[in-house]
Amino acid sequence: MKRQLPITRYSLLIIFFLLLGVPLAAMSVSQKSKTASPEEYYNEALAEKDAGDLPAASLALRRALVLDPTLAVAQQELQEVLSKMELPMESSWQQKLASRYAPEKITFVGTVIGWSATAILIVIFFLQILPSTKKPKRWRLFFLVVFLCLVGHAISVLGVIIDPRLHARYEVVLLPKPDAKAALEHQPDRPATTPLRATPADASSVLAQLPTGSCLILLSQHGVWSYVRTATGQEGWVASGSLEFLIPSLPKAR
Amino acid sequence: MKYSLFILLLFSNICFASSPSVNATATLSRNRVAAGEVVQLDVKVTGAEQADVPPEIAAEGLQIKLTGQSSQVQMINFQVSSSVIYSYIVVPLKTGNLTVPPVTVRAEGRMMKTTPLQLAVIGSGSASPNAPSQQVSPMNPGSATLPSRLANQPSNNVDPGRLGFAEVVIPKKKFYVGEVVPVEIRFYVDAHYGFSTMGPPNFGGEGVLTDRFKDPEQSRENRNNLIYTVATFRTLFAAVKTGVLDIPPATLDIAVAIPEPTPVGIDPDLFSRLMGGRSPLVRQHKMTLKTSATHCEVMPLPSEGRPADFSGAIGQFRLEGSVAPQKVDQGDPVTLSLKLSGQGNFQALKGPQLTETQGWRTYPPADHFEATDVFGWRGVKTFDTTMIAQQAVTATPGSSFSYFDPIATKYVTLKTKPLPLEISNATPAPTPTAGAPSAAGGATASPSPAAPKLVAGERLNQKTERSWKDPLHQKEWVLTWLAFFFGSVVLIGIFAVRAYSQRARSPLDQERQRLEELIAELEKEELSIAEFYDKAATAAELFLKQGVADVADLEEILRRRDEIHYGARMTFLTAPEKERLIKQLKKVMGNE
């Protein structure tokens, strides 16, 4: 009594598109939504640095690194600029990993591996070659495919997690405007510090003086005041007008 | 209502106290000194726990260097005040009326300046008229010291003189100015009595800088056939002026629990058991334990042989260097780690100076200290300097560190050699010692043919486009991912349903399943002969229906079934015969 493999033309078509479509779709994703150039931000930072506006240079360098965390020259320049401003250089494991391997590439490779292995798994189940077989080679192949499926998707998730754009949506840089006198004299001097206040009022008590160029986490916004968290975990209110989002396409704080 | 008002007042008091004003003041330990003597300058910042002060203060005729800091927090009538004192050592370089300039202090986001101070430096040998005289305690070292207040109190048969005493242990009484000396202060309390400390010990005085006390270590010790509980406090101290140094007695306020007699009518044993074996009633005796005064001789650092890069390090040190990574691309940062190990004034230690830094861009080093003893006197301080090669180099910078060795009584300079590095895309650097012309007649080495590397500071001409959105926020990405996910789920579901339905609808599969069940039932021992042959005959009929067996193979089973049902003869079924029939059916089933 011989079994007939339940393969139909329709099913083969679906598998074919699945195998071919994964890399194509992933490539199409990497090709779309292009809106800015990290090199332009880097060149802008050099111009700001030459003009003596180190906080603005640090913002442009941070933006360049959000777009391309592997841009080594931007990392060096940012380190130098922050050192001149006597600000610490933030460094987490995500940033370190992203500076070595481009998150987009990691995500792409993980996606291709994960979904290809998933497609092969479907084929294996579709052909029903496992339940009735006693051949150890097929079982080894089966477990290898399962392993690749899990590892591929895990790599894909890792690429997303270390992507600086994921966190940059909530990050702002303290960049107060030059005062009126400095602006009239065309000097880029900005106030050295900005008060972090306990409540959203000018008369509120000052919790700390935040140095210009500090990177903060924006927790919420209420009109002209923003509630932020500093790198040391201190939370308080600053004027929204003195903040610049790391991602410029987001609505500007006012 | 009364309590509410009280709590409101208390809260408002605390709130008021939590926002103190910040100010900074500077004081000199003496305003008139002889040439060769040093003065201590204290910059006190009140209303802040931390402040930024310059490590050195430039002043004409004076050398002023930061030597340490101490902080204190006080709470008086619910008003909390904190202050931090930065101590400088002031060395006059000439005689005359000199001015200590205003010190710029940055605290709580405010910039402040202290008032300038006048210091009169007179010729060598003249005594300072307003130098404070030290009161030497008449107590003998190691003797018990109790305050007169406690001595006047009735003590309920407890001898206050035997309650406790204190002693201070300083390993040497003759040392150099700025040299850090470990000190151990032991407070002994009769082990029969419990006690609690009321704050840290008070130790130090004019001309002495002390570090913060570490947490005390508690132990038991037998002295004169009496067991004492010993609280040992350890710290480091340094002298900031030369000459005879009288350190006032160290004191510690404690509260001793003195047992009280049990009230009349109460069984003391029962009461004691109820209290967990402790004395039922105790009275708190506040007292102050006090050591004897300490006399030391502080010597000035010798001026001859003082290296130019000497920055105040006193002790015994070793210097080691390492670099990581050892193989980098040009433009990548490397970290040069310089480890200073040994014993001495680690807190005021400045890092080694880098030498031969040509071709390198260096950044201020980050340092961290790991103590290897309880004092923080011995340990390892590591200075990590991040550097980026600006040109083709084959080695890191070297380093140099000078200190004064108080045992050898001389200055010592430690050096590390440049460490070799492998930098890819770099042209081989010319050897500094190579004075002879090269084999190519002095021609410079040709540049590497590798592709040009991006160099920091230069404009970038190429332009790549990237999205501001991360994958999770890209619509294309999310839709593609979800499409694949649901597609896979749907495919798996379709195949699973299809396989199940195929298996359920096939009559062949159904009959096969029925045969498997029948053969399994035949192997059961509890079946009667009639039941066995009935089931065996059913299986045989199914086989004949499928056409997988001949009638001749299964005729015996069908005949015996009929004999049992319709014949009058008794029929037996032996175990071998049963086994043979089951085997026969299985064989037929295997022929499928």
Interface residues (C-beta under 8 A of the other chain):
Chain A: M1 P6 S11 I14 I15 L18 G21 V22 A25 A26 S28 V29 K32 S33 K34 T35 A36 S37 P38 E39 E40 Y42 N43 L46 V66 L67 D68 A72 V73 Q76 E77 Q79 E80 S83 E104 T107 T111 W115 T118 A119 I122 F125 F126 Q128 G159 V160 D163 R165 L166 R169 T193 P195 S205 V206 A208 Q209 I247 P248 S249
Chain B: S19 E108 G109 R110 G331 D332 P333 R361 Y363 P364 T386 I388 L454 V455 A456 G457 E458 R459 L460 N461 Q462 K463 T464 E465 R466 S467 W468 K469 D470 P471 L472 H473 Q474 E476 W477 T480 W481 A483 F484 G487 S488 L491 I492 I494 F495 A496 R498 A499 Q502 L508 E592
